[in-house]
Amino acid sequence: MPEATRNVTSQVSDELEEGIPVMQHILDNPFILLFLGVVVPTVLYVIWGVMEIIGIPIAK
C-alpha cells in the first residue's frame, strides 16, 4: 500500500474514532446493555424493598 494511501486511511479512522460519542459506544455494546438491563432493575427493586421495610410501623 502506498504511503499516501496509508496516511489517508489512518487519518480517516482516527477522525471516526474521535467523533463517536461515548453514549453511542455504550449503546453499540450488547454486553453493556445486558449488564445495565440486569443491574438497574435489581438496584431499584432493592432500594424499593428497603424503603418498604423502613416504612413498616414498629409493633408495640
N, C-alpha and C positions, 0 to 999 in steps of 0.2 A: 504494500500500500504506500503510495507516495506520501511524503512528509506533510504536504499542504492538506491533503485529504484527512490524514490522521489528526492534524491540529483542529480542523473544522469540526470533525466528528466529536473529538473530546470536548471542544468548546460548547457545542450544542448540548451534549449530555450534561455538562456542568451547569449550563443555564437551566436545563429542565429540572435537575435535582434541586437547585437553589429556588426555583419558582414554585415548587409543590408545597402547599400549606401543610402544617402539622396535622390539622383535622382530617385532611384527605389521606394522609399516611395511616391514621388511626382507622378510618372507615374502610380503607382498602385491605386491611389485615383481618382475615376471618378469625384468627385466634384471639386477637384483642377484643373483637366483638363478642366472641363466645365467653371470654373471661368477664367482660363487663355485663353480659346478659345473665351470668350466674351470680356475680358478686353484688351488683347493685340491688336486685330484689332481696337477696339474703340479708344484706346490711339493713335495708329499710324494714324488713319484717322483724329483725332482731330489735331495732330501735322501737318499732311499734309495740312489740311484746313487752319490752322493758317499761315503756310508758303505761301500758295497761296494768302491769303488775304494781307499779308505783301508785296508780290511781285506785287500787282496791283499798277500801277503808279497813282500818285495823279493828279486829274484833275485841270486844271488852269482856 
